Amino acid sequence: MARTKKGRSKPRAHDGSSSGRPSEDTGVHSRSPRSSTELSTALSQSPTPTVTESDVEPPSAPLAEQSVLEYPSVDPEPFYFEAGIPINCLAAVPTDPELFVVGGGGGPSRSGVANRIMLNRIDAQTKKVTTVASFNMEAMEDAPTSVSVHPHDKIIACGANKTSDAVEAGNNKSTRILDYSSDSIRLTKEQSVMASNKVIDYQQVTAFDPKGKHLLTAGSEGTVNLLEFPSLEPAFSPMVMENGEVLAADFSQAGGRVAVLTAQDVSIFGTRSGKGVQRIDCPVYKGKIKCQFRCCVYGRDMTKDCFYTVVNAKDRSRALVAKWNTKTWKTEAFRAVCKEPIMAVAMHPRGICFAVATAKNCIYILDAHNLKTRVTVPDAHTFAITSLGFTSDGFHLVSGSVDNTCCIIPIPEQFPESDLKVPFIVLTVIVVVLASLLYYLQAHEAVLLSEDATASP
């Protein structure tokens, strides 16, 4: 995820000189964006009924102090990478489990702190991370606020505002396409995707679909674009979300659905037609505690038919996660995770678990089936965690922070069995032992009876 508006510094004016970099004609907004009314109509015509707060079953017991359990820190201990810049976003490289990309910087108004994209390699043996390539934004341009890596090709897509003059002139080519190699990153294409000409708006979401055929962008002003890749032509008309700022978005594993999340609702769209197929309204917890959506993510592999939403209480008293069945759109699990807001989420590539980062800089790794906490990493950073991502093999979880560091957390190949499975296994062993003992006693008794019969005159 990207930084919030509240944390952004106001850009300064620049000299207006040309950058001399590749430029593409703006084509995304040549067609009129669909209005909120049109989107609501499309969603209301969905064959699947709308899910409201009444469909979300809260935990049967009140959320008490003891319901938020303390778990030991992960072992082995995490290790850190000093990036040298505040990190706004990160993404794993699907084709290489040792590589991940980060984006960030000081923004246009903090001199001396570069705005850049960095390609980094993890050495699991030495527990060190090295930067193998980087790309710097031009002077007075903003820092990258979202990033994604193509699933098959050596291509990075990121969102980064142009200079304040370009933004105000309506020429904010915030979508950047870059090629990368083992030692270099090169800009190849730029395109405008946001309708806003305000410097406080930025590209909150940049995401390739799992097949690499589409690129999704979403702005803090609520504009959503699904672009064909590599042409960057609109797959359908831009959408403007009814409830404003888009906080997160994610594709289903097959790429046929995309979820777009605002604080008030989640809308699911088909990627072929752009038609709404499902809408989830933010619940009121226990009928009285107002909440806001913060993150969403689809499951993968064994949880590919699941969808997860993160809800924060407006009073910042707790954060909850819901697991949805995407065939019925009913909740399968709904649990309180912690007593502070959750700010970021990442799904394991095999769908066995997912990670969340909190406002108190703690990272939890949750079981994707029952939402139970499996690992806790307290105080992972000294300042706000902005982004999370698993490496493509799932062996490491990487977090990025405005404290200029990445925390790399080794992930065990298999988590301990759940609390229900362990007793079941023990019980099974006991039953087998007792059955064997009973069989032995019966056999021994039969032998004794046979001997008695033989000895009788």
C-alpha positions in Angstrom: 0.0 0.0 0.0 1.0 3.6 -0.3 1.3 6.4 2.1 -1.7 8.4 3.1 -2.5 12.0 2.1 -2.0 13.2 5.6 1.6 12.1 5.5 2.4 13.8 2.2 4.5 17.0 2.0 3.4 19.7 -0.3 5.4 19.8 -3.5 7.3 22.9 -4.5 7.2 24.4 -8.0 10.0 23.6 -10.5 11.5 25.2 -13.5 9.3 23.4 -16.0 12.2 22.1 -18.0 11.6 19.0 -20.2 12.8 15.7 -18.8 13.6 14.2 -22.2 12.2 10.8 -21.2 9.8 8.7 -23.1 6.3 10.2 -23.4 3.0 8.6 -24.4 -0.2 10.3 -25.5 -2.8 10.3 -22.8 -5.6 8.0 -23.9 -7.2 6.7 -20.7 -9.6 9.6 -20.1 -10.6 10.2 -23.7 -13.8 8.2 -22.8 -16.1 9.5 -20.1 -15.7 7.9 -16.7 -18.7 6.0 -15.5 -20.6 7.8 -12.9 -21.5 6.6 -9.4 -25.1 6.0 -10.5 -24.0 3.8 -13.4 -21.7 1.8 -11.1 -24.5 1.3 -8.5 -26.9 0.2 -11.2 -24.4 -2.3 -12.6 -23.8 -3.7 -9.1 -27.6 -3.8 -8.3 -28.1 -5.9 -11.5 -25.7 -8.5 -10.4 -27.1 -12.1 -10.2 -25.4 -12.4 -6.8 -27.2 -10.6 -3.9 -25.6 -7.7 -2.2 -23.8 -8.5 1.0 -24.5 -6.1 3.9 -23.5 -5.9 7.5 -26.4 -8.2 8.5 -24.7 -11.1 6.6 -21.5 -10.7 8.6 -21.7 -12.8 11.7 -19.6 -11.3 14.5 -17.8 -13.6 17.0 -20.3 -15.1 19.4 -18.3 -14.0 22.5 -17.6 -10.4 23.2 -14.2 -9.2 22.2 -12.3 -9.2 25.6 -8.8 -8.6 26.7 -7.9 -12.3 26.6 -9.2 -12.7 23.0 -6.1 -11.0 21.6 -3.5 -13.6 22.3 0.2 -13.0 22.7 2.4 -15.2 20.5 6.2 -15.6 20.6 8.4 -13.9 18.1 9.3 -15.7 14.9 12.4 -17.9 15.1 14.9 -17.5 13.4 15.0 -13.7 14.0 14.3 -11.3 11.2 17.1 -9.4 9.5 17.1 -5.9 8.1 18.0 -4.0 4.9 18.9 -0.3 5.0 17.4 1.2 1.9 18.4 4.8 2.5 15.0 6.2 1.6 11.5 6.1 3.2 9.7 3.2 1.6 6.2 3.6 0.4 5.6 0.4 -1.6 7.2 -2.9 -2.4 6.6 -6.0 -4.6 8.1 -9.4 -5.0 9.6 -10.5 -8.3 7.5 -13.5 -9.5 10.2 -15.0 -11.6 13.0 -14.9 -9.0 12.4 -15.7 -5.3 15.5 -13.8 -4.2 14.4 -10.5 -5.7 12.0 -7.8 -4.6 11.4 -4.2 -5.6 10.9 -1.2 -3.3 9.8 2.3 -4.2 9.9 5.5 -2.1 11.9 8.6 -1.3 11.6 12.0 0.2 9.0 13.4 -2.2 9.4 16.6 -4.2 9.9 18.9 -1.3 12.6 17.2 0.7 16.0 18.0 -0.9 18.7 15.5 -0.5 16.5 12.4 -0.3 16.2 10.7 -3.7 12.9 9.3 -5.1 13.7 6.0 -6.6 12.8 2.4 -7.6 15.3 -0.2 -6.2 15.7 -3.8 -7.2 17.2 -5.9 -4.3 18.5 -9.4 -3.8 18.1 -11.5 -0.6 20.9 -13.9 0.4 19.3 -16.3 2.7 22.6 -17.9 3.8 24.3 -14.7 4.9 21.0 -12.9 5.8 22.0 -9.9 3.8 20.3 -7.8 1.1 22.0 -6.0 -1.7 20.7 -3.5 -4.2 21.5 -4.7 -7.7 19.8 -1.9 -9.7 18.0 1.4 -9.1 16.2 4.1 -11.0 15.9 7.7 -9.8 12.9 10.0 -10.6 13.8 13.4 -12.0 14.2 16.4 -9.9 11.0 17.7 -8.3 9.0 14.6 -9.3 7.3 12.7 -6.5 8.3 9.4 -4.9 6.8 6.2 -6.1 3.6 5.4 -4.2 2.7 2.0 -5.6 4.6 -0.7 -7.5 4.0 -4.1 -9.2 6.2 -6.6 -11.1 5.0 -8.4 -14.2 4.4 -12.1 -13.6 6.5 -13.3 -16.6 8.6 -10.5 -18.1 11.2 -8.3 -16.6 8.9 -5.3 -16.3 8.1 -3.0 -13.4 5.0 -0.8 -13.2 4.8 2.0 -10.6 2.8 5.0 -9.7 4.7 8.2 -9.2 3.4 11.8 -9.7 5.2 14.1 -12.1 6.2 17.6 -11.0 3.5 19.9 -9.4 3.4 22.0 -12.6 2.7 18.9 -14.7 0.0 17.7 -12.3 -1.8 21.1 -12.2 -1.6 21.3 -16.0 -3.4 18.0 -16.3 -0.4 16.2 -17.6 0.4 13.9 -14.7 1.8 10.8 -16.4 1.9 8.9 -13.1 1.9 5.4 -14.5 5.5 4.5 -15.3 6.6 1.3 -17.1 10.2 0.2 -16.6 12.4 -2.6 -17.9 14.9 -4.2 -15.6 17.9 -6.5 -15.9 20.4 -7.9 -13.5 22.1 -4.5 -13.1 19.9 -1.8 -14.5 16.4 -0.3 -14.6 15.2 1.7 -17.6 12.1 3.8 -18.1 10.2 2.9 -21.3 6.7 4.4 -21.0 4.6 6.9 -19.2 0.9 7.5 -19.2 -1.8 9.6 -17.4 -4.5 7.7 -15.6 -5.9 10.1 -13.1 -8.6 12.7 -13.7 -7.4 14.9 -10.9 -5.1 17.9 -11.3 -4.5 18.3 -7.5 -1.0 17.7 -6.2 -2.4 15.9 -3.1 -3.8 13.1 -5.2 -1.6 10.2 -6.2 -1.7 6.7 -7.7 -2.6 4.6 -4.7 -2.7 1.2 -6.6 -0.7 -0.3 -9.4 -1.1 -4.0 -10.0 -0.6 -6.5 -12.8 -3.1 -9.3 -13.0 -1.7 -12.9 -12.4 -1.4 -13.5 -16.2 0.2 -10.2 -17.0 -2.5 -9.2 -19.5 -3.9 -6.3 -17.6 -2.6 -3.5 -15.4 -4.9 -2.0 -12.8 -4.4 1.6 -11.5 -6.4 3.4 -8.9 -6.0 6.9 -7.6 -6.7 8.5 -4.2 -9.4 10.6 -5.9 -11.3 7.4 -6.7 -10.5 6.8 -10.4 -10.0 3.2 -11.4 -8.5 2.1 -14.7 -8.1 -1.4 -16.1 -5.5 -1.2 -18.9 -4.6 -3.8 -21.5 -0.9 -4.7 -21.3 1.5 -3.8 -22.9 -0.6 -1.3 -25.0 -2.0 0.5 -21.9 -5.2 1.0 -23.8 -8.3 1.0 -21.6 -10.0 -2.4 -21.3 -13.2 -0.4 -20.6 -14.2 3.1 -19.5 -12.6 4.4 -16.3 -14.6 4.0 -13.2 -15.1 6.6 -10.4 -15.8 4.9 -7.1 -18.9 6.2 -5.3 -17.2 6.4 -1.9 -14.0 8.2 -3.0 -10.5 7.1 -2.3 -9.4 3.7 -3.3 -7.3 2.2 -0.5 -6.5 -1.3 -2.0 -7.3 -3.6 -4.9 -6.5 -7.2 -5.8 -7.0 -9.7 -8.6 -8.4 -13.2 -8.2 -6.0 -16.0 -8.9 -7.4 -16.6 -12.4 -7.5 -12.9 -13.1 -11.2 -12.8 -14.0 -12.3 -10.7 -11.1 -10.8 -7.6 -9.4 -11.7 -6.3 -6.0 -11.6 -2.5 -5.4 -11.8 -1.4 -1.8 -12.7 2.0 -0.3 -13.2 2.8 3.4 -17.0 2.1 3.0 -17.3 -0.8 0.6 -15.7 -3.4 -1.6 -16.8 -3.7 -5.2 -16.0 -6.8 -7.3 -15.8 -6.4 -11.1 -15.4 -8.7 -14.0 -12.2 -7.9 -15.9 -13.7 -8.7 -19.3 -16.8 -6.5 -19.2 -16.1 -4.2 -16.2 -19.6 -5.1 -14.8 -20.1 -5.2 -11.1 -20.7 -8.7 -9.8 -20.6 -8.2 -6.0 -20.6 -5.5 -3.4 -19.8 -5.8 0.3 -20.7 -2.9 2.6 -18.6 -2.2 5.7 -20.2 -3.8 8.8 -21.0 -2.2 12.1 -19.3 -4.4 14.6 -21.7 -5.8 17.2 -24.3 -3.4 15.9 -22.7 -0.3 17.5 -19.0 0.1 16.7 -18.5 1.9 13.4 -15.7 0.5 11.2 -13.8 1.2 8.0 -12.3 -1.2 5.4 -8.6 -0.9 5.1 -7.2 -3.8 3.0 -8.4 -6.8 0.9 -6.7 -9.7 -0.7 -7.7 -12.8 -2.6 -6.5 -16.3 -1.6 -4.2 -18.4 -3.7 -4.0 -22.1 -4.5 -5.7 -24.0 -1.6 -7.6 -20.8 -0.7 -8.2 -19.5 -4.2 -12.0 -19.5 -3.6 -11.6 -17.2 -0.6 -11.4 -13.5 -0.2 -10.2 -11.6 2.9 -11.1 -8.2 4.1 -9.5 -6.1 6.9 -11.8 -3.9 9.0 -10.6 -1.3 11.5 -12.8 0.2 14.2 -13.1 3.9 13.8 -12.2 4.4 17.5 -9.0 2.5 16.8 -9.8 -0.1 19.5 -9.5 -3.2 17.4 -8.9 -4.7 13.9 -10.8 -7.6 12.5 -10.4 -9.9 9.5 -13.2 -11.6 7.6 -12.8 -14.6 5.3 -15.4 -14.8 2.5 -16.4 -17.7 0.3 -16.4 -16.3 -3.3 -18.9 -18.8 -4.5 -21.6 -17.9 -2.0 -20.2 -14.6 -0.6 -20.9 -15.7 2.9 -18.4 -15.3 5.7 -16.6 -18.5 6.8 -14.6 -16.8 9.6 -14.5 -13.4 11.3 -11.9 -12.8 14.0 -10.4 -10.0 16.0 -6.7 -9.9 15.4 -5.3 -7.0 17.5 -6.2 -3.9 19.4 -4.7 -1.4 16.9 -5.5 -0.7 13.3 -4.1 -2.9 10.5 -2.4 -0.9 7.8 -1.2 -3.4 5.2 -1.7 -7.0 4.1 0.0 -9.7 1.9 -1.0 -13.2 0.8 1.4 -16.1 0.8 1.9 -17.4 -2.8 0.5 -20.8 -1.9 -2.4 -19.4 0.1 -1.5 -21.1 3.3 -1.2 -17.9 5.4 -1.3 -14.1 5.1 0.4 -11.3 6.9 -0.9 -8.0 8.3 1.0 -5.0 9.7 -0.4 -2.8 12.4 -0.2 0.9 13.3 2.0 -0.1 16.2 4.6 -1.6 13.8 3.7 -5.2 14.7 3.4 -8.0 12.1 1.1 -10.9 12.5 1.1 -14.0 10.2 -2.4 -15.6 10.2 -3.5 -19.0 9.2 -5.5 -18.5 6.0 -8.0 -21.2 6.9 -9.1 -20.3 10.4 -7.5 -16.8 10.8 -5.6 -17.8 13.9 -2.4 -16.0 14.6 0.6 -18.3 13.9 3.5 -15.8 14.2 3.9 -12.4 15.8 6.8 -10.1 15.1 6.6 -7.2 17.6 8.2 -3.8 16.9 9.3 -4.9 13.4 10.0 -1.2 12.6 10.5 2.1 14.5 8.1 4.0 12.3 5.1 3.3 10.2 5.0 0.1 8.1 3.7 1.0 4.6 3.9 -2.3 2.7 4.2 -6.1 2.9 5.0 -8.8 0.4 6.0 -12.4 0.4 8.8 -13.5 -1.9 7.6 -15.7 -4.8 8.7 -18.9 -3.1 7.0 -17.9 0.2 10.2 -18.4 2.2 10.5 -14.7 3.2 8.1 -11.9 4.2 9.4 -8.4 3.4 8.0 -5.3 5.1 8.8 -1.7 4.1 8.7 1.3 6.4 9.2 5.0 6.4 12.1 4.4 8.8 14.2 3.6 5.7 14.4 -0.1 6.3 13.0 -3.4 5.1 12.5 -6.2 7.6 13.0 -9.7 6.1 11.2 -12.4 8.1 12.1 -16.1 7.3 8.9 -18.1 7.0 8.8 -21.8 8.1 8.0 -24.3 5.4 5.2 -25.6 7.6 3.5 -24.0 10.5 2.6 -25.9 13.7 -0.7 -27.8 13.5 -3.7 -25.9 14.6 -5.0 -26.3 18.2 -7.7 -28.7 17.0 -5.5 -30.9 15.0 -2.9 -31.6 17.7 -5.4 -33.1 20.1 -6.9 -35.1 17.3 -3.6 -36.6 16.3 -2.8 -37.5 20.0 -6.3 -39.0 20.3 -5.7 -41.0 17.2 -2.5 -42.4 18.5 -4.2 -43.3 21.8 -7.0 -45.1 20.0 -4.6 -47.1 17.9 -2.6 -48.1 20.9 -5.7 -49.1 22.8 -7.0 -51.0 19.8 -3.7 -52.9 19.5 -3.7 -53.7 23.2 -7.3 -55.0 23.1 -6.4 -57.1 20.1 -3.4 -58.5 21.9 -5.5 -59.3 25.0 -8.2 -61.0 22.9 -5.6 -63.0 21.0 -3.8 -64.0 24.3 -7.2 -65.0 25.8 -8.0 -67.2 22.8 -4.6 -68.9 23.1 -5.2 -69.7 26.8 -8.7 -71.0 26.1 -7.2 -73.2 23.4 -4.6 -74.6 25.7 -7.2 -75.3 28.4 -9.3 -77.2 25.9 -6.3 -79.3 24.8 -5.4 -80.1 28.4 -8.9 -81.3 29.3 -9.4 -85.2 29.4 
